[in-house]
Amino acid sequence: MIVATSFVRDHDFIQALYIVAFVCFILGLRGLAGPNTAVRGNWIAAVGMAIAFVATLLIPGVVEDGGDWALIFGGIALGTLIGVPAARMVKMTAMPQMVALFNGVGGGAVALIAWVEYRRRFPGHGDELWDQKAQIPSLFAAIIGSISFWGSNIAFGKLQEILPGRPIRLPMQHIINAVLLLVAVASAVILASGTHSQALFILGILVTAALLGNLVVLPIGGADMPVVISLLNAFTGLSAAATGVALDNTALIVAGMLVGASGSILTSQMAVAMNRSVPAIVAGGFGGGGTATAAGDAEERPVQSTSADDVAIQLSYADSVVIVPGYGMAVAQAQHAVRELTDELEKRGVEVNFAIHPVAGRMPGHMNVLLAEADVPYDKLREMDDINPDFPTTDVSLVIGANDVTNPAAREQKDSPIYGMPILDVDKSGQVIVLKRSMNTGFAGIDNPLFYNENTALLFGDAKKSIQGVLAQVKELG
């Protein structure tokens, strides 16, 4: 028994378990590349996390007495009781804010670990010297993790509409942010330099980083939230990797770098898709919500409204149809009705594809997740650069709750806040049908000239009911 216990606590054996764990992380991340393998990828990554957890418990000194076991498994039980019901009960429309919340929890955990390490190792609080090899990455993790936690909470509040979606700015916002960052970094430098008399410096780091996290995200408008979520996710990953360096934990380093690298790449790709820089977005982007003054002007301009009967006829006798989903489809939970309509049109020989803009919805891949849930074949989901050349030969484009990502002002009006942002060229289609609840603007808070084009007709109402009405009429046509 003693030999067996000695073996499982052997350093090489533990490192081997960590290697298996992060191989699972990599395979799991690879599986998330497509909806057909996403579920399996999640399970593989979960197995990797379980292996890493067991390996960590085997490290000598991690579990010192029965109290530690009680805390560990008590935490697991509490997290399970909260996390599993929350994940199972969340609606697809609320998935972006759930992602923001869960991401923030990771950043908060990292900040708490930095605080605990300070309490355990800093002279006057423990027996060990908090050497710079562990101290510097731990302080970095405290700053970035705290920013991620509080920034994610603000993102959650905006997406959940607890907070206004419009940008909220303070006077001299950038100066305040710079001062807070300077205070946080200065406190970290003082601690790293070996100053032991001011224990409040670690609190200064956490508090100023918390304020900075709040103040950085508050001025960012709703249209930029997908990029913000991705950026904060990258922050959480980098802070976790830094914590792994401080704790000399291989699995945490690898997992954190995977999250940080993938989040950084995704953030860059989404910023390019919006033709904007990440610093410009962090500095306070456009977009607030559907209550901009432009909405009032829009209602006074003439638009062509249509009916479910007319839409059914147009779709049924078209050769090619492109469906453009947006957040309105998510709100109405219309994805299953859209899938049924797609099947019915294909029975009539109509070619149907879906145009997916990189920032449609409120989180990266939001539309892909919704359509995958409705079992829409993955090969029908076509990215913006792939589908745009096909719009001039498309008979009908059906826009379901998408606004800013189809706005020709981004291409034509140099004074528009979204000028230069790549869009889906639906206005080049033969006919455009837009499903909307009202003439309110999108997250960018600006009017959409597409609605007033001669080849555009609007079908007002709840997207799901509208699609169901069109579907019923298509079936009646035989």
C-alpha positions as CSV (number, residue, x, y, z in Angstrom):
1,M,0.0,0.0,0.0
2,I,2.8,2.4,0.9
3,V,4.6,1.6,-2.4
4,A,1.4,2.2,-4.4
5,T,0.7,5.5,-2.6
6,S,4.3,6.6,-3.2
7,F,4.0,5.8,-6.9
8,V,0.8,7.8,-7.5
9,R,2.3,10.7,-5.7
10,D,5.5,10.4,-7.8
11,H,6.4,13.7,-9.6
12,D,6.8,12.0,-13.0
13,F,3.5,10.1,-12.7
14,I,1.7,13.4,-11.8
15,Q,3.3,15.2,-14.8
16,A,2.2,12.3,-17.0
17,L,-1.4,12.8,-15.9
18,Y,-1.1,16.5,-16.7
19,I,0.2,15.7,-20.2
20,V,-2.8,13.4,-20.7
21,A,-5.1,16.2,-19.4
22,F,-3.8,18.9,-21.7
23,V,-3.9,16.6,-24.7
24,C,-7.6,16.2,-23.9
25,F,-7.9,20.0,-23.7
26,I,-6.3,20.4,-27.2
27,L,-8.5,17.6,-28.7
28,G,-11.6,19.1,-27.0
29,L,-10.8,22.6,-28.4
30,R,-10.3,21.0,-31.8
31,G,-13.7,19.4,-31.5
32,L,-15.4,22.7,-31.0
33,A,-14.5,23.7,-34.6
34,G,-17.8,22.3,-35.9
35,P,-21.3,21.5,-34.5
36,N,-21.0,17.9,-35.4
37,T,-18.0,17.4,-33.1
38,A,-18.7,20.1,-30.5
39,V,-20.5,17.8,-28.0
40,R,-17.8,15.2,-28.2
41,G,-15.2,18.0,-27.8
42,N,-16.8,19.2,-24.7
43,W,-16.8,15.8,-23.1
44,I,-13.2,15.2,-24.0
45,A,-12.2,18.5,-22.4
46,A,-14.3,17.7,-19.3
47,V,-12.4,14.3,-19.0
48,G,-9.2,16.2,-19.3
49,M,-10.2,18.6,-16.5
50,A,-11.2,15.7,-14.3
51,I,-7.7,14.1,-14.8
52,A,-6.0,17.4,-14.1
53,F,-8.1,17.8,-10.9
54,V,-7.1,14.3,-9.7
55,A,-3.5,14.9,-10.5
56,T,-3.5,18.2,-8.5
57,L,-4.9,16.4,-5.5
58,L,-2.0,13.9,-5.7
59,I,0.6,16.6,-5.3
60,P,2.2,16.2,-1.8
61,G,1.1,19.0,0.5
62,V,-2.0,20.0,-1.5
63,V,-4.3,18.2,0.9
64,E,-2.9,18.4,4.3
65,D,-5.8,17.3,6.6
66,G,-9.4,16.3,6.6
67,G,-10.5,20.0,6.6
68,D,-9.0,20.5,3.2
69,W,-10.9,17.5,1.8
70,A,-14.1,19.0,3.2
71,L,-13.5,22.4,1.6
72,I,-12.5,20.9,-1.8
73,F,-15.5,18.6,-2.1
74,G,-17.8,21.1,-0.5
75,G,-16.8,23.6,-3.2
76,I,-17.3,21.0,-6.0
77,A,-20.8,20.2,-4.6
78,L,-21.7,23.9,-4.4
79,G,-20.5,24.6,-7.9
80,T,-22.3,21.6,-9.2
81,L,-25.6,22.6,-7.5
82,I,-25.4,26.1,-9.0
83,G,-23.8,25.4,-12.4
84,V,-25.6,22.4,-13.7
85,P,-29.2,23.7,-13.3
86,A,-28.1,27.1,-14.6
87,A,-26.6,25.6,-17.7
88,R,-29.5,23.3,-18.4
89,M,-32.2,25.9,-17.8
90,V,-30.7,28.8,-19.6
91,K,-32.5,29.9,-22.8
92,M,-30.5,30.1,-26.0
93,T,-31.3,33.9,-26.1
94,A,-29.6,34.2,-22.7
95,M,-26.5,32.2,-23.7
96,P,-24.3,35.2,-24.3
97,Q,-24.8,36.6,-20.9
98,M,-24.3,33.1,-19.4
99,V,-21.0,32.9,-21.2
100,A,-20.0,36.3,-19.9
101,L,-21.0,35.3,-16.4
102,F,-19.1,32.0,-16.4
103,N,-16.1,33.7,-17.9
104,G,-16.1,36.3,-15.2
105,V,-16.2,33.5,-12.5
106,G,-12.9,32.2,-13.9
107,G,-11.3,35.6,-13.7
108,G,-12.6,36.0,-10.1
109,A,-11.2,32.7,-9.1
110,V,-7.8,33.7,-10.4
111,A,-7.9,36.9,-8.4
112,L,-8.9,35.1,-5.3
113,I,-6.0,32.6,-5.7
114,A,-3.6,35.5,-5.9
115,W,-5.1,36.9,-2.7
116,V,-4.8,33.5,-1.0
117,E,-1.2,33.1,-2.1
118,Y,-0.4,36.5,-0.7
119,R,-1.9,35.5,2.6
120,R,0.0,32.2,2.7
121,R,3.4,33.3,1.5
122,F,3.9,37.0,2.3
123,P,6.1,37.7,5.3
124,G,4.1,38.3,8.4
125,H,1.2,36.1,7.1
126,G,3.0,32.8,6.5
127,D,6.3,30.9,6.9
128,E,7.4,31.0,3.3
129,L,8.9,33.9,1.4
130,W,6.8,34.9,-1.6
131,D,9.7,34.8,-4.1
132,Q,9.7,36.8,-7.3
133,K,9.4,33.7,-9.5
134,A,5.9,33.1,-8.1
135,Q,5.2,36.7,-7.1
136,I,5.4,38.5,-10.4
137,P,3.0,36.2,-12.4
138,S,0.7,36.0,-9.4
139,L,0.4,39.8,-9.2
140,F,-0.2,40.0,-13.0
141,A,-2.9,37.4,-12.6
142,A,-4.5,39.4,-9.8
143,I,-4.7,42.5,-12.0
144,I,-6.0,40.8,-15.2
145,G,-8.2,38.3,-13.4
146,S,-9.9,41.1,-11.4
147,I,-10.4,43.2,-14.5
148,S,-11.9,40.2,-16.3
149,F,-14.3,39.4,-13.4
150,W,-15.7,42.8,-13.0
151,G,-15.7,43.6,-16.7
152,S,-17.6,40.4,-17.4
153,N,-20.2,41.3,-14.8
154,I,-20.8,44.6,-16.6
155,A,-21.1,42.8,-19.9
156,F,-23.6,40.4,-18.3
157,G,-25.6,43.3,-16.9
158,K,-25.7,45.0,-20.4
159,L,-26.7,41.8,-22.1
160,Q,-29.3,41.0,-19.5
161,E,-30.6,44.6,-19.8
162,I,-30.0,45.1,-16.1
163,L,-27.8,48.0,-17.2
164,P,-28.4,50.2,-20.2
165,G,-26.9,48.8,-23.5
166,R,-25.8,52.3,-24.5
167,P,-22.3,53.5,-23.7
168,I,-22.0,55.0,-20.2
169,R,-19.1,57.4,-19.9
170,L,-17.6,59.5,-17.1
171,P,-16.0,62.9,-17.6
172,M,-12.3,62.4,-18.4
173,Q,-12.9,58.6,-18.7
174,H,-9.6,57.8,-20.3
175,I,-7.6,59.7,-17.7
176,I,-9.4,57.9,-14.8
177,N,-8.7,54.6,-16.4
178,A,-5.0,55.5,-16.9
179,V,-4.7,56.5,-13.2
180,L,-6.4,53.3,-12.0
181,L,-4.1,51.2,-14.2
182,L,-1.1,53.1,-12.9
183,V,-2.1,52.6,-9.3
184,A,-2.6,48.9,-9.8
185,V,0.8,48.4,-11.6
186,A,2.6,50.6,-9.1
187,S,1.2,48.6,-6.2
188,A,2.4,45.4,-7.9
189,V,5.8,46.8,-8.5
190,I,6.1,47.9,-4.8
191,L,5.1,44.5,-3.6
192,A,7.5,42.8,-6.1
193,S,10.4,45.0,-5.0
194,G,10.3,43.5,-1.5
195,T,8.4,46.1,0.4
196,H,6.8,44.2,3.3
197,S,5.4,47.0,5.5
198,Q,2.3,47.8,3.4
199,A,0.0,44.8,3.3
200,L,-2.7,47.0,1.8
201,F,-0.9,47.1,-1.5
202,I,-2.4,43.8,-2.5
203,L,-5.9,45.2,-1.7
204,G,-5.0,48.2,-3.7
205,I,-4.3,46.0,-6.7
206,L,-7.6,44.1,-6.4
207,V,-9.7,47.2,-5.8
208,T,-8.2,49.4,-8.5
209,A,-8.3,46.5,-11.0
210,A,-12.0,46.0,-10.1
211,L,-12.8,49.6,-10.7
212,L,-10.8,49.5,-14.0
213,G,-12.8,46.4,-15.1
214,N,-16.1,48.2,-14.5
215,L,-15.0,51.5,-16.1
216,V,-13.5,49.9,-19.2
217,V,-16.7,48.0,-20.2
218,L,-19.3,50.6,-19.2
219,P,-18.5,52.9,-22.2
220,I,-18.7,50.0,-24.7
221,G,-21.9,49.8,-26.6
222,G,-24.1,46.8,-27.3
223,A,-22.8,46.4,-30.9
224,D,-19.3,45.7,-29.6
225,M,-20.4,43.1,-26.9
226,P,-19.3,40.0,-28.9
227,V,-15.8,41.4,-29.2
228,V,-15.8,42.4,-25.5
229,I,-16.8,38.9,-24.4
230,S,-14.1,37.3,-26.5
231,L,-11.5,39.8,-25.2
232,L,-12.4,39.2,-21.5
233,N,-12.3,35.5,-22.2
234,A,-8.7,35.9,-23.4
235,F,-7.9,37.9,-20.3
236,T,-9.2,35.1,-18.1
237,G,-7.1,32.6,-20.0
238,L,-3.9,34.7,-19.7
239,S,-4.5,35.3,-16.0
240,A,-5.0,31.5,-15.4
241,A,-1.8,30.8,-17.3
242,A,0.1,33.3,-15.1
243,T,-1.4,31.6,-12.0
244,G,-0.2,28.3,-13.4
245,V,3.4,29.7,-13.6
246,A,3.1,31.0,-10.0
247,L,1.9,27.6,-8.7
248,D,4.1,25.6,-11.0
249,N,1.1,23.8,-12.4
250,T,1.6,22.5,-15.9
251,A,-2.1,21.8,-16.7
252,L,-3.1,25.3,-15.6
253,I,-0.4,26.9,-17.7
254,V,-1.4,24.9,-20.8
255,A,-5.2,25.3,-20.3
256,G,-4.8,29.1,-19.6
257,M,-2.7,29.6,-22.7
258,L,-5.1,27.7,-24.9
259,V,-8.0,29.9,-23.7
260,G,-5.9,33.0,-23.9
261,A,-4.5,32.3,-27.4
262,S,-7.8,31.2,-28.9
263,G,-9.6,34.1,-27.3
264,S,-7.0,36.6,-28.6
265,I,-7.3,35.2,-32.1
266,L,-11.0,35.3,-32.1
267,T,-11.0,38.8,-30.8
268,S,-8.7,39.9,-33.6
269,Q,-10.8,38.2,-36.2
270,M,-14.0,39.7,-35.0
271,A,-12.5,43.2,-34.8
272,V,-11.3,42.8,-38.4
273,A,-14.9,41.7,-39.3
274,M,-16.1,45.0,-37.9
275,N,-13.2,46.9,-39.6
276,R,-12.3,48.3,-36.2
277,S,-9.3,48.0,-33.8
278,V,-9.5,46.4,-30.4
279,P,-8.1,49.6,-28.8
280,A,-10.8,51.6,-30.4
281,I,-13.5,49.2,-29.1
282,V,-12.0,49.3,-25.6
283,A,-11.8,53.1,-25.8
284,G,-15.6,53.1,-26.1
285,G,-17.3,51.9,-29.3
286,F,-20.5,52.8,-31.1
287,G,-23.8,51.2,-30.3
288,G,-26.2,51.4,-27.5
289,G,-29.5,49.8,-28.3
290,G,-32.7,50.2,-30.2
291,T,-33.7,53.5,-28.7
292,A,-31.6,55.9,-30.7
293,T,-33.2,59.0,-32.1
294,A,-32.8,57.6,-35.5
295,A,-35.6,55.2,-34.8
296,G,-38.1,58.0,-34.6
297,D,-37.1,59.4,-38.0
298,A,-37.2,56.0,-39.5
299,E,-40.9,55.6,-38.7
300,E,-41.7,58.7,-40.8
301,R,-40.1,57.4,-43.9
302,P,-42.1,55.2,-46.3
303,V,-41.4,51.5,-46.4
304,Q,-43.0,48.6,-48.3
305,S,-44.8,46.2,-45.9
306,T,-45.7,42.7,-47.0
307,S,-47.8,39.7,-45.8
308,A,-47.1,36.1,-45.1
309,D,-49.0,35.2,-48.3
310,D,-46.8,37.3,-50.5
311,V,-43.6,36.1,-48.9
312,A,-44.6,32.5,-49.3
313,I,-45.2,33.1,-53.0
314,Q,-41.8,34.8,-53.5
315,L,-39.9,32.1,-51.6
316,S,-41.8,29.2,-53.2
317,Y,-41.1,30.3,-56.8
318,A,-37.5,31.4,-56.3
319,D,-34.6,29.4,-57.5
320,S,-32.2,30.5,-54.7
321,V,-32.9,31.9,-51.2
322,V,-30.4,33.1,-48.7
323,I,-31.6,33.3,-45.0
324,V,-29.8,35.9,-42.9
325,P,-30.3,35.3,-39.2
326,G,-29.7,37.9,-36.5
327,Y,-30.5,38.5,-32.8
328,G,-34.2,38.9,-33.6
329,M,-34.3,35.2,-34.5
330,A,-32.7,34.4,-31.2
331,V,-35.2,36.5,-29.3
332,A,-38.2,34.9,-31.0
333,Q,-36.7,31.4,-30.7
334,A,-37.5,31.0,-34.4
335,Q,-34.7,28.7,-35.4
336,H,-36.8,25.5,-35.5
337,A,-39.5,27.2,-37.6
338,V,-36.8,28.4,-39.9
339,R,-35.5,24.9,-40.3
340,E,-39.0,23.6,-41.1
341,L,-39.4,26.4,-43.7
342,T,-36.0,25.4,-45.2
343,D,-37.1,21.8,-45.6
344,E,-40.3,22.8,-47.2
345,L,-38.6,25.1,-49.7
346,E,-36.1,22.4,-50.6
347,K,-38.9,20.0,-51.3
348,R,-40.0,22.5,-54.0
349,G,-36.5,22.5,-55.5
350,V,-35.4,25.9,-54.0
351,E,-31.7,26.2,-53.1
352,V,-31.5,27.5,-49.5
353,N,-28.3,28.8,-47.8
354,F,-27.7,30.7,-44.6
355,A,-25.4,33.8,-44.5
356,I,-23.6,34.1,-41.1
357,H,-21.9,37.3,-40.2
358,P,-19.0,37.0,-37.7
359,V,-20.6,39.4,-35.2
360,A,-24.3,38.5,-35.7
361,G,-26.1,38.1,-32.4
362,R,-24.5,38.8,-29.0
363,M,-21.6,36.4,-28.8
364,P,-19.2,34.8,-31.2
365,G,-20.9,31.9,-33.1
366,H,-24.4,32.8,-31.6
367,M,-26.2,32.1,-34.9
368,N,-24.2,28.9,-35.5
369,V,-25.3,27.6,-32.1
370,L,-28.9,28.4,-32.7
371,L,-29.1,26.8,-36.1
372,A,-27.1,23.8,-35.0
373,E,-29.7,23.3,-32.2
374,A,-32.3,23.2,-34.9
375,D,-30.3,20.6,-36.9
376,V,-29.6,22.9,-39.8
377,P,-26.9,21.1,-41.8
378,Y,-23.5,22.7,-41.2
379,D,-22.6,22.9,-44.9
380,K,-25.6,25.3,-45.3
381,L,-24.0,27.8,-42.9
382,R,-21.8,30.0,-45.1
383,E,-19.5,32.7,-43.8
384,M,-19.7,36.3,-45.0
385,D,-16.7,36.2,-47.4
386,D,-18.0,33.0,-48.9
387,I,-21.6,34.1,-49.4
388,N,-21.2,37.7,-50.4
389,P,-20.3,37.0,-54.1
390,D,-23.6,35.0,-54.4
391,F,-26.0,37.8,-53.5
392,P,-26.2,39.4,-56.9
393,T,-27.5,36.1,-58.3
394,T,-29.8,35.4,-55.3
395,D,-33.5,35.7,-56.0
396,V,-34.6,36.3,-52.4
397,S,-32.8,37.2,-49.2
398,L,-34.8,36.6,-46.1
399,V,-33.4,38.7,-43.2
400,I,-34.6,37.6,-39.8
401,G,-33.9,40.1,-37.1
402,A,-30.5,41.2,-38.4
403,N,-29.9,44.9,-38.7
404,D,-26.4,46.4,-38.4
405,V,-24.7,43.5,-40.2
406,T,-26.9,44.2,-43.3
407,N,-26.7,48.0,-43.3
408,P,-25.4,49.4,-46.6
409,A,-24.4,52.6,-44.8
410,A,-21.3,50.7,-43.7
411,R,-20.4,50.5,-47.4
412,E,-21.7,53.8,-48.7
413,Q,-21.9,56.5,-46.1
414,K,-18.5,57.8,-44.9
415,D,-20.1,59.7,-42.0
416,S,-21.7,56.6,-40.6
417,P,-20.4,55.3,-37.3
418,I,-20.1,51.8,-38.9
419,Y,-18.5,52.9,-42.2
420,G,-16.0,50.4,-43.3
421,M,-17.5,47.5,-41.3
422,P,-17.8,44.5,-43.7
423,I,-21.5,43.6,-44.1
424,L,-23.6,40.9,-45.8
425,D,-24.5,42.4,-49.2
426,V,-28.2,41.4,-49.1
427,D,-29.2,44.7,-50.8
428,K,-27.7,43.3,-54.0
429,S,-30.2,40.4,-54.1
430,G,-33.2,40.4,-56.5
431,Q,-35.6,40.8,-53.6
432,V,-35.1,41.4,-49.9
433,I,-37.6,40.5,-47.2
434,V,-36.9,41.7,-43.7
435,L,-38.7,40.3,-40.6
436,K,-38.8,42.9,-37.9
437,R,-40.9,43.7,-34.8
438,S,-40.8,47.4,-35.4
439,M,-38.7,50.1,-37.1
440,N,-36.4,50.4,-34.1
441,T,-32.7,50.5,-34.9
442,G,-30.1,47.8,-34.0
443,F,-27.4,47.8,-31.4
444,A,-25.4,50.5,-33.3
445,G,-28.4,52.8,-32.8
446,I,-28.5,54.0,-36.4
447,D,-31.0,53.7,-39.2
448,N,-30.7,51.1,-42.0
449,P,-31.2,52.4,-45.6
450,L,-31.8,48.8,-46.7
451,F,-35.4,49.1,-45.4
452,Y,-36.3,51.8,-47.8
453,N,-34.9,50.2,-51.0
454,E,-37.3,49.5,-53.8
455,N,-36.5,45.8,-53.7
456,T,-37.1,45.5,-50.0
457,A,-40.3,44.6,-48.2
458,L,-40.8,44.3,-44.4
459,L,-42.9,41.7,-42.7
460,F,-43.7,43.1,-39.2
461,G,-44.3,40.9,-36.2
462,D,-42.7,38.2,-34.0
463,A,-40.2,36.4,-36.1
464,K,-41.3,32.9,-35.1
465,K,-45.0,33.6,-35.8
466,S,-44.1,35.3,-39.1
467,I,-42.1,32.3,-40.2
468,Q,-44.9,29.9,-39.1
469,G,-47.4,31.9,-41.1
470,V,-45.1,31.8,-44.2
471,L,-44.6,28.1,-43.7
472,A,-48.3,27.4,-43.6
473,Q,-48.9,29.4,-46.8
474,V,-46.0,27.6,-48.6
475,K,-47.6,24.2,-47.7
476,E,-50.9,25.4,-49.0
477,L,-49.3,26.2,-52.4
478,G,-48.7,22.5,-52.8
